[in-house]
Amino acid sequence: MTEGRKTWAGTVLGWFVTRDDKAEADELSDEGQSLPPTIEPVGDLPAAPGGMVDFEAVFAAFGIETAARDRLTKADGLLRSLPSGADPAVKRQIVEASLKAFNVPLDEMIEAACEQIQALDAYQRKGGTALKAFCDESDRRVAVLEQEIASIRAAMHTQVDDQKKMLESCNHKKLEVQRLLEFFGPEAVGRVVRNSPKLIDPSDPGASGAPSTN
């Protein structure tokens, strides 16, 4: 690789998404060549729901003039209208001649196209930064919720355990009291239950389930 080609490659490396010579890109990176710095928007960046990008809004947010965007759109349309099998040099001559006919300097077209690449690159990076911030905050919130869920589950298990122990304790006490009632005999117990306004007779089909207050 000659020094001239290396310098040229380092200059344009940031303007292209795909590169045929990956080894060359890696070499430039190793030698300290860096991509163009991210530019800052002058307006609000549009969202991309479902991955659908409003490119005109993106370019406007980075301050690319409407007239420049329109000229690029027309040039792209002209290029697309040319026969696919035409020689690239012939295509370039036709496009350049059309630009000249409309008094559009070629350098301005190239500059506008590079501006759009810069804008899209910055838009992608800022989208990645925003995504990372969103994911970090989401992870934090999920961690808080998971901790709360764990706390609730622990409280639930404690309540279940307490209820189980309460039932066992009450059953144990009921057995102690039952031994006393068995000592007096079922006839005496039945008579007291039937005559007491405080007790519910379990054999009474009309029992309400609560002690009578009469």
C-alpha positions as CSV (number, residue, x, y, z in Angstrom):
1,M,0.0,0.0,0.0
2,T,1.4,3.4,-1.0
3,E,1.5,6.3,1.4
4,G,-0.8,8.3,-0.9
5,R,-3.4,5.6,-0.9
6,K,-3.2,5.1,2.8
7,T,-3.8,8.9,3.4
8,W,-6.8,8.8,1.0
9,A,-8.3,5.8,2.6
10,G,-7.9,7.4,6.1
11,T,-9.7,10.5,4.8
12,V,-12.7,8.7,3.4
13,L,-12.9,5.8,5.7
14,G,-15.6,7.5,7.9
15,W,-17.9,8.2,5.0
16,F,-18.7,4.7,3.9
17,V,-20.7,2.0,5.7
18,T,-19.2,-1.1,4.0
19,R,-15.5,-1.4,3.1
20,D,-14.1,-4.0,0.6
21,D,-10.7,-4.0,2.2
22,K,-11.3,-4.9,5.9
23,A,-7.6,-5.4,6.4
24,E,-6.9,-1.9,5.3
25,A,-9.5,-0.5,7.7
26,D,-7.9,-2.5,10.6
27,E,-4.4,-1.2,9.6
28,L,-5.6,2.3,9.6
29,S,-7.2,1.8,13.0
30,D,-3.9,0.4,14.3
31,E,-2.0,3.4,13.0
32,G,-4.2,5.8,14.9
33,Q,-6.5,6.9,12.1
34,S,-9.9,7.6,13.7
35,L,-13.4,8.1,12.3
36,P,-14.9,11.6,12.1
37,P,-16.1,12.8,15.5
38,T,-19.8,12.7,16.2
39,I,-21.6,16.0,15.4
40,E,-24.3,17.4,17.6
41,P,-27.9,18.0,16.5
42,V,-29.4,21.4,16.4
43,G,-32.9,20.1,16.9
44,D,-34.8,17.2,18.4
45,L,-34.0,13.8,17.0
46,P,-36.9,11.8,15.8
47,A,-37.7,8.4,17.2
48,A,-37.6,5.3,15.0
49,P,-40.6,3.2,16.0
50,G,-40.3,-0.3,14.6
51,G,-37.0,0.8,13.1
52,M,-38.7,3.2,10.7
53,V,-36.5,6.3,10.3
54,D,-37.7,9.6,9.2
55,F,-34.6,10.5,7.4
56,E,-35.7,14.0,6.4
57,A,-36.4,14.8,10.1
58,V,-32.9,13.4,11.0
59,F,-31.2,15.6,8.5
60,A,-33.2,18.6,9.5
61,A,-32.3,17.9,13.2
62,F,-28.6,18.1,12.2
63,G,-29.1,21.4,10.4
64,I,-28.7,20.1,6.8
65,E,-30.5,22.7,4.6
66,T,-33.7,21.7,2.8
67,A,-32.3,22.9,-0.5
68,A,-29.2,20.8,-0.2
69,R,-31.4,17.7,0.7
70,D,-33.6,18.4,-2.3
71,R,-30.7,18.6,-4.7
72,L,-29.3,15.3,-3.4
73,T,-32.7,13.7,-3.9
74,K,-32.9,14.9,-7.5
75,A,-29.3,13.8,-8.2
76,D,-30.1,10.4,-6.7
77,G,-33.3,10.1,-8.8
78,L,-31.3,11.0,-11.9
79,L,-28.7,8.4,-11.1
80,R,-31.4,5.8,-10.6
81,S,-33.0,6.6,-13.9
82,L,-29.8,5.9,-15.9
83,P,-29.5,2.4,-17.5
84,S,-28.0,-0.1,-15.0
85,G,-25.6,-1.4,-17.6
86,A,-24.2,2.0,-18.5
87,D,-20.5,2.7,-17.9
88,P,-19.9,4.3,-14.5
89,A,-17.8,7.0,-16.1
90,V,-20.6,7.9,-18.5
91,K,-23.1,8.0,-15.6
92,R,-20.8,10.4,-13.7
93,Q,-20.5,12.6,-16.8
94,I,-24.3,12.8,-17.2
95,V,-24.9,13.6,-13.5
96,E,-22.1,16.2,-13.5
97,A,-23.5,17.8,-16.7
98,S,-26.9,17.9,-15.2
99,L,-25.6,19.5,-12.0
100,K,-23.7,22.1,-14.1
101,A,-26.8,22.9,-16.1
102,F,-28.6,23.7,-12.9
103,N,-25.7,25.7,-11.5
104,V,-25.1,23.2,-8.7
105,P,-21.4,23.0,-7.8
106,L,-20.2,19.4,-7.5
107,D,-18.3,20.1,-4.3
108,E,-21.6,21.3,-2.7
109,M,-23.3,18.0,-3.6
110,I,-20.4,16.0,-2.2
111,E,-20.4,18.1,0.9
112,A,-24.1,17.7,1.4
113,A,-23.8,13.9,0.9
114,C,-21.0,13.7,3.5
115,E,-23.2,15.8,5.9
116,Q,-25.9,13.2,5.6
117,I,-23.4,10.4,6.3
118,Q,-22.2,12.4,9.4
119,A,-25.7,13.0,10.5
120,L,-26.7,9.3,10.2
121,D,-23.6,8.2,12.0
122,A,-24.3,10.6,14.8
123,Y,-27.9,9.5,14.9
124,Q,-26.9,5.9,15.2
125,R,-24.4,6.6,17.9
126,K,-26.8,8.7,19.9
127,G,-29.4,6.0,19.5
128,G,-27.0,3.5,20.9
129,T,-26.2,5.8,23.8
130,A,-29.9,6.3,24.5
131,L,-30.5,2.6,24.4
132,K,-27.7,1.9,26.8
133,A,-29.1,4.5,29.2
134,F,-32.6,3.0,28.9
135,C,-31.3,-0.5,29.5
136,D,-29.2,0.6,32.5
137,E,-32.2,2.3,34.0
138,S,-34.5,-0.7,33.2
139,D,-32.0,-3.0,34.8
140,R,-31.9,-0.8,37.9
141,R,-35.7,-0.8,38.1
142,V,-35.9,-4.5,37.4
143,A,-33.4,-5.1,40.3
144,V,-35.6,-3.0,42.6
145,L,-38.7,-4.8,41.6
146,E,-37.0,-8.2,41.9
147,Q,-35.9,-7.2,45.4
148,E,-39.4,-6.1,46.2
149,I,-40.8,-9.4,44.8
150,A,-38.3,-11.3,46.9
151,S,-39.3,-9.3,50.0
152,I,-43.0,-10.0,49.3
153,R,-42.4,-13.7,48.8
154,A,-40.4,-13.9,52.0
155,A,-43.2,-12.1,53.9
156,M,-45.7,-14.5,52.3
157,H,-43.7,-17.5,53.4
158,T,-43.5,-16.1,56.9
159,Q,-47.2,-15.6,57.0
160,V,-47.9,-19.1,55.8
161,D,-45.4,-20.5,58.3
162,D,-46.9,-18.4,61.1
163,Q,-50.4,-19.6,60.2
164,K,-49.3,-23.2,60.1
165,K,-47.7,-22.9,63.5
166,M,-50.8,-21.0,64.8
167,L,-53.0,-23.9,63.7
168,E,-50.8,-26.4,65.3
169,S,-50.7,-24.5,68.5
170,C,-54.4,-24.0,68.6
171,N,-55.1,-27.6,67.9
172,H,-52.7,-28.6,70.7
173,K,-54.6,-26.3,73.1
174,K,-57.9,-27.6,71.9
175,L,-56.8,-31.1,72.7
176,E,-55.9,-30.0,76.3
177,V,-59.3,-28.4,76.8
178,Q,-61.0,-31.4,75.2
179,R,-59.4,-33.7,77.7
180,L,-61.1,-31.6,80.4
181,L,-64.5,-31.8,78.7
182,E,-64.1,-35.5,78.3
183,F,-63.6,-35.7,82.0
184,F,-67.0,-34.2,82.7
185,G,-68.7,-36.4,80.1
186,P,-70.7,-35.8,76.9
187,E,-74.1,-35.5,78.7
188,A,-73.0,-32.7,80.9
189,V,-71.2,-30.9,78.1
190,G,-74.2,-31.2,75.8
191,R,-76.6,-29.9,78.4
192,V,-74.4,-26.8,79.1
193,V,-74.0,-26.1,75.4
194,R,-77.8,-26.3,74.8
195,N,-78.7,-24.0,77.7
196,S,-75.9,-21.5,77.3
197,P,-76.6,-18.2,75.4
198,K,-72.9,-17.9,74.7
199,L,-72.4,-21.2,73.0
200,I,-73.3,-22.6,69.6
201,D,-74.9,-26.1,69.6
202,P,-73.2,-27.9,66.7
203,S,-76.1,-30.3,66.5
204,D,-78.6,-27.5,66.0
205,P,-79.3,-27.2,62.2
206,G,-80.3,-23.5,62.8
207,A,-77.0,-22.6,64.3
208,S,-75.8,-19.3,62.8
209,G,-72.1,-19.9,63.4
210,A,-71.7,-17.2,66.0
211,P,-72.6,-17.1,69.7
212,S,-76.0,-15.7,70.5
213,T,-76.2,-12.3,72.2
214,N,-79.7,-12.9,73.6
